[in-house]
Every structure is written in C-alpha cells, then in structure tokens.
Amino acid sequence: MADTPPLICEKVLGSLRPVNKAATDAFKAVNGRCVVKITKMTRNQRRRGFYWTLLDVVAEVLRDRTNTPWDAETLHDELRKTLRLFDGPALKTPAGREVFKLKSTADRNMTEAERAHWTTRVVNYCEHLTGVEARTLIDEVRARGGGELNEPIHNEGAAGAKSPAVVA
C-alpha cells in the first residue's frame, strides 16, 4: 500500500458503508461498478485510519487559521520532513547539500511498534503546531470514526514520546 489513507467501511444491512473520510470520498467517485478488496481490519489498519483522520482534522485547523490550502497528503509529507522520518542516510548533491529520502508509512514499511511510536510523535507535534490540545484532537478523530486510543498520549514534545499510542 502506498502512503494513502485506508478506505475503512462497515457492513450495514448487507451493504458497505464508508466510515472514514477517505472511504466517503472514494465512494462519491464511484460511477457504476467497482472492484473492492476485502481485508480484515488489523490494529495497524486501525492505527493508519486514526493517523489519516487526524491529518484531515489538523489540515482543517491549519486551513482555517492560515487561509491556505492544507490537505492531509501535504501535511503527511511535511510531518515526515519535520519529524525526520527518513529512509536511510542523507544523499549529497555535488554542491554538498544533503537530500533525504522520506520513509514510507505503508504497512510493509512500518511494524506495529514503529507505527505506534510515529502516531504518538505526530499527535504531539500536531498539538504543538495547532495549539489544540491532543485530547481535543483525539476526541475529534474518534467522533469522525477514525479510531480509539487505548492508552494515553504522553506529551514529551514533538521529538519523541515514551509511550506509544495504541489505536484499537
């Protein structure tokens, strides 16, 4: 899977109903029939769903506060740069400038523990970035069907956190 939000749906009266924004947007784009791949919802998928719903919430806050066109994908790229989620050592240009390849957050590239740690770092940084308390952001994500946190977020700054967030 690429660095895209999972399309989370639930079965309601024999039909699939979108649960998150990504699935809602995808369903709106369907004109006629489409192919659907059914996979069991894993903890990692729930955490990915939480992450991308959080990015939707934070992008809305940033759009409102800055009057600029933030979206989840742009915020995702910026977070990987700001929080230094790099894949391998720096590359160098002939002029000596360092260039970093951004690490993918796709399932095949992150273990459950790595994704938990990344999600915690992102929640803490988004609190700092927006000025909105982490608990408020998490509650909004929950209200939008983006997941539940079983353990509290420990805010130790954007650079890291002791305890990973667990989305279930």
matplotlib code that plots the C-alpha trace (Angstrom):
import matplotlib.pyplot as plt

x = [0.0, 1.2, 1.2, -2.6, -5.3, -7.1, -10.7, -12.5, -16.0, -18.5, -21.3, -24.8, -27.8, -25.8, -24.1, -20.7, -20.9, -17.9, -16.6, -13.7, -13.3, -11.1, -13.8, -16.5, -14.6, -13.8, -17.5, -18.5, -16.1, -17.7, -19.9, -21.3, -19.5, -16.1, -13.7, -13.4, -10.7, -11.9, -9.2, -9.6, -9.2, -5.9, -4.6, -2.1, -5.0, -7.0, -3.9, -3.4, -7.1, -6.6, -3.5, -5.1, -8.3, -6.0, -4.3, -7.8, -8.7, -5.3, -5.4, -8.8, -7.5, -4.5, -6.7, -8.9, -6.0, -3.8, -6.2, -4.0, -5.0, -3.7, -4.7, -3.9, -1.3, 0.6, 0.6, 1.8, 4.8, 5.5, 5.4, 7.8, 10.2, 9.8, 9.9, 12.8, 11.2, 13.9, 14.7, 18.5, 21.4, 21.5, 22.3, 24.7, 24.4, 27.7, 27.3, 27.3, 23.6, 22.0, 18.9, 16.8, 14.5, 11.3, 10.4, 7.0, 4.4, 2.8, 2.1, 5.1, 7.5, 6.4, 6.0, 3.2, 5.6, 7.1, 3.6, 2.5, 5.6, 5.1, 1.5, 2.4, 5.0, 2.5, -0.2, 2.2, 3.6, 0.1, -0.8, 2.2, 1.5, -2.1, -2.3, -5.2, -4.8, -4.0, -7.1, -9.3, -7.7, -8.2, -11.8, -12.5, -10.8, -13.0, -16.1, -15.3, -14.9, -11.1, -10.3, -10.0, -6.9, -6.5, -3.5, -3.0, -0.6, 2.3, 3.4, 7.1, 7.5, 7.5, 10.8, 9.5, 7.4, 7.9, 4.6, 3.2, -0.4, -2.4, -5.4, -8.0]
y = [0.0, 3.5, 6.4, 6.8, 6.5, 3.2, 3.0, 1.9, 0.6, -1.3, -3.8, -2.3, -4.3, -6.2, -3.2, -1.5, 1.9, 4.3, 5.1, 7.4, 10.5, 8.6, 5.9, 8.5, 10.4, 7.2, 6.1, 9.5, 8.9, 5.6, 5.8, 2.3, -0.8, -1.0, -3.7, -4.0, -5.9, -7.1, -7.3, -7.9, -4.8, -5.2, -3.0, -1.5, -0.6, 1.0, 3.0, 4.1, 5.1, 7.1, 8.7, 9.8, 11.1, 13.1, 14.6, 15.6, 17.3, 19.1, 20.2, 21.7, 23.6, 24.8, 25.9, 27.9, 29.5, 30.3, 30.6, 28.3, 25.1, 22.4, 18.8, 15.5, 14.5, 17.8, 17.6, 14.0, 15.0, 17.9, 15.8, 13.2, 16.1, 18.0, 14.9, 13.4, 10.2, 9.4, 6.2, 5.7, 8.1, 11.6, 11.8, 14.6, 16.9, 17.9, 21.3, 19.4, 19.9, 17.0, 15.4, 12.9, 10.1, 10.2, 6.9, 5.5, 4.8, 2.0, -1.3, -3.1, -0.4, 0.0, -2.5, -2.2, -0.7, 1.8, 2.9, 3.4, 5.5, 7.5, 8.1, 9.4, 11.7, 13.1, 13.7, 15.5, 17.6, 18.4, 19.7, 22.0, 23.0, 23.9, 24.9, 22.5, 20.0, 16.4, 15.2, 17.5, 16.3, 12.7, 13.2, 14.8, 11.9, 9.5, 11.4, 11.0, 7.3, 7.4, 5.1, 4.8, 5.2, 2.5, 4.2, 7.9, 10.1, 11.3, 14.6, 15.0, 17.4, 16.8, 14.9, 11.8, 10.2, 7.4, 5.6, 4.7, 5.5, 2.4, 2.6, -0.1]
z = [0.0, -0.8, 1.6, 1.4, 3.9, 4.2, 3.0, 6.1, 5.7, 7.8, 6.8, 7.3, 6.2, 3.6, 2.1, 2.7, 4.4, 4.4, 7.9, 7.3, 5.0, 2.5, 2.0, 1.8, -0.9, -2.8, -2.7, -4.2, -7.1, -8.0, -11.0, -11.6, -10.5, -8.9, -7.6, -3.8, -2.0, 1.4, 4.2, 7.9, 10.0, 11.9, 14.6, 12.2, 9.8, 12.7, 13.6, 10.0, 9.9, 13.1, 11.6, 8.3, 10.1, 12.4, 9.4, 8.0, 11.3, 11.6, 7.9, 8.5, 11.5, 9.5, 6.6, 9.0, 10.8, 7.8, 5.0, 2.9, 1.2, 3.6, 3.0, 4.6, 1.9, 2.2, 6.0, 5.8, 3.7, 5.9, 9.0, 7.6, 6.8, 10.1, 12.3, 10.2, 9.1, 6.6, 4.8, 5.0, 5.3, 3.6, -0.1, -1.1, -4.1, -5.9, -4.1, -0.7, 0.1, 2.0, 0.5, 2.4, 1.0, 3.0, 4.6, 3.6, 6.3, 4.3, 6.2, 4.7, 5.8, 9.5, 12.2, 14.7, 17.3, 14.8, 13.7, 17.3, 18.0, 14.8, 15.7, 19.1, 17.7, 15.2, 17.8, 20.0, 17.1, 15.8, 19.3, 19.1, 15.5, 16.0, 19.7, 20.1, 23.0, 22.0, 23.8, 21.8, 18.5, 19.6, 20.5, 17.1, 15.4, 17.4, 16.5, 12.9, 13.2, 12.9, 15.8, 19.6, 21.8, 24.5, 26.1, 26.8, 24.7, 26.8, 25.6, 25.7, 22.8, 19.1, 19.0, 20.8, 23.4, 26.0, 25.5, 22.1, 21.3, 20.8, 18.4, 18.6]

ax = plt.figure().add_subplot(projection="3d")
ax.plot(x, y, z, "-o")
ax.set_aspect("equal")
plt.show()
